[in-house]
Amino acid sequence: MARKILKPVTMVMLLFTIALVTAVATARGQSQHRVNARVPFAFIVGDKTLAAADYRINTVGEALAIRNADSKNSVIRLANTIAPKEGNSARLVFHRYGNAYFLSEVWEGGDRIGRRLIESRQERAMRLELSRMATNKTSYEEVVILASVR
């Protein structure tokens, strides 16, 4: 009786192990590109404000690791994958509400995918407040900074 139960459990464990090893090998085989950009203004990612500086952005699973060149300031934020758009260059896209800039998208350029950061509560609240006050539907300005990929 114990052998009849143990055999399917062993098979499930073996299949799970093979799937896990394959997933790890696939993830390691994907090329990792680092986006580098000089941001000339302070900006917000999640609930953290980052100063104007040179930044390096790496993909970490489903998140983006954003750190300045001196590694004094860094933040990790979840991001959704965006399908590539033809002929786009590497860039950072910010939403500007008054004097507040929020990092919105990171693109590696070419035919590579982009990443859209999950909107923070602070940005959502600011967007809603400004849309109530504004007569037009666009309550923010999109600011694009060109980047390089290594």
ABEGO torsion letter per residue (X at the ends): XAAAAAAAAAAAAAAAAAAAAAAAAAAAABBBBBBBBBBABBBBBEABBBBBBBBBBBBBEABBBBBBAAGABBBBBBBBBBBBBBGBBBBBBBBBBEABBBBABBBAEEABBBBBBBBBAAAAAAAAAAAAABABABABBBBBBBBBBX
